[in-house]
Amino acid sequence: MPTPTPMPGWWEDFGAHGDPRIVVNIAEQKAYFYKGKRLVGESTVSTGKRGFGTPPGHYSVVSKDKNHYSSEFGDYVDSGGNVVVSNIDVRKDPKPKGAHFDPARMPYCMHFNGGYAMHQGYCPPYAASHGCIRVPEGMAVKFYDNAPVGTPITVKE
């Protein structure tokens, strides 16, 4: 019998008030959303894989973009729209002749530390990103809609 897919998270902020803040726990691969002292949401996440670790620290949301595209990660695609090389880093992976860069979509993107961001994306139950904090569809919207620019984000191991 296959293992059931874990629920991506929960959200219950009825009557909650206070300043928002986000805490990401790398060991648990979870993010917690608080309003004031009250925990109002929890989500599974996927943080940076080995060699691309998400840096622990205290940050804040510096910019938001609901329809963001990566300037570094994506695929190389031929003129027919076929993926020639997937999951590339334009800074390291040479572009095949005749191909073009197709950037990765990063919906509900909240930048918090240079090129690091929290955004909607693929969330296996382990660290798999290039350093960003990926949040599953549905939960990414909740975090995005409730975290204005300036919201504190703590990343801890």
C-alpha positions in Angstrom: 0.0 0.0 0.0 1.5 3.4 -1.0 2.4 5.9 1.7 -0.2 8.7 1.8 1.0 12.1 0.7 1.3 14.3 3.8 -1.0 17.3 4.0 0.9 20.5 3.0 -0.3 22.4 6.0 -3.1 24.3 7.7 -4.3 27.9 8.2 -6.7 29.2 10.8 -6.5 33.0 11.5 -10.1 33.8 12.4 -9.9 36.5 15.0 -6.1 36.6 15.1 -4.4 39.9 15.2 -0.9 41.3 15.7 2.2 41.7 13.6 3.0 38.8 11.2 6.2 36.8 11.3 7.4 33.6 9.7 9.7 31.0 11.2 11.2 28.4 8.9 12.7 25.2 10.5 15.2 23.6 8.1 15.4 20.3 10.2 11.6 19.9 10.1 11.2 21.3 6.6 8.3 23.3 7.9 7.3 27.0 8.0 5.2 28.6 10.7 3.2 31.8 10.3 2.3 33.9 13.4 0.1 36.9 13.9 1.2 38.4 17.2 2.0 35.5 19.5 -0.6 33.2 17.9 0.4 30.5 15.4 -2.1 30.8 12.6 -0.6 28.6 9.9 1.9 25.8 9.3 3.2 24.5 6.0 5.6 21.9 4.7 8.5 23.5 2.8 11.5 22.4 0.8 14.7 24.4 1.5 18.1 24.3 0.0 19.7 21.0 -0.9 23.4 20.1 -0.1 25.7 22.7 -1.7 22.8 25.2 -2.0 21.7 25.5 1.7 19.2 28.1 2.8 21.2 30.3 5.2 20.0 30.4 8.8 19.4 33.9 10.2 17.0 36.7 10.8 15.7 38.5 7.8 12.6 40.4 6.6 10.6 40.4 3.4 12.2 43.0 1.2 10.1 42.7 -2.0 7.1 40.7 -3.3 6.2 39.6 -6.8 3.1 37.4 -7.4 4.2 36.4 -10.9 8.0 36.1 -10.5 10.4 34.3 -12.9 13.9 33.2 -12.0 16.8 35.0 -13.6 19.2 32.1 -12.8 17.3 28.8 -12.8 15.1 27.0 -15.4 15.6 25.0 -18.5 17.2 25.2 -21.9 14.6 24.8 -24.6 14.9 24.4 -28.4 12.9 26.4 -31.0 10.2 23.8 -31.0 9.6 24.3 -27.2 11.3 21.0 -26.2 13.4 20.9 -23.1 17.0 20.2 -24.1 18.6 20.5 -20.6 16.4 20.7 -17.5 17.0 22.3 -14.1 19.9 24.5 -15.2 21.8 27.4 -13.6 22.6 30.0 -16.3 25.7 31.0 -14.3 27.2 27.5 -14.6 25.5 25.5 -17.4 26.5 26.3 -21.0 23.7 26.9 -23.4 23.4 24.4 -26.2 23.5 25.8 -29.7 20.1 26.9 -30.9 18.6 26.7 -27.4 17.2 29.5 -25.3 16.7 30.0 -21.5 13.2 29.3 -20.2 13.1 30.7 -16.6 11.5 28.8 -13.7 8.2 30.2 -12.5 8.3 31.3 -8.9 4.7 32.4 -8.0 4.0 34.2 -4.8 7.6 35.2 -4.4 8.8 37.0 -1.3 12.5 37.9 -1.4 14.2 38.1 2.0 18.0 37.8 1.5 19.6 38.8 -1.8 18.5 36.2 -4.3 16.9 34.0 -1.6 13.1 33.9 -1.5 10.1 32.1 -0.2 7.8 31.1 -3.2 5.4 28.5 -4.5 7.1 25.4 -5.8 7.7 21.7 -5.8 7.9 20.4 -2.2 9.2 16.9 -1.7 9.5 16.1 2.0 13.2 16.9 2.0 15.6 19.8 1.1 15.6 20.0 -2.7 15.8 23.7 -3.8 18.8 25.9 -4.9 18.4 27.8 -1.6 15.0 29.3 -1.8 12.2 28.2 0.5 9.6 26.4 -1.6 6.0 26.4 -0.3 3.2 24.1 -1.8 0.4 25.6 -3.9 -2.4 26.9 -1.7 -0.2 27.5 1.3 2.1 29.8 -0.7 -0.9 32.1 -1.3 -1.8 32.3 2.4 1.8 33.2 3.4 2.1 35.7 0.5 -1.3 37.4 1.2 -0.6 37.8 4.9 3.1 38.9 4.9 3.5 42.5 3.8 7.0 43.9 2.9 8.9 44.1 6.2 7.5 40.9 7.7 10.3 39.2 9.8 11.5 35.8 8.6 13.6 33.6 10.8 15.4 30.6 9.3 16.7 28.2 11.9 18.4 24.8 11.6 
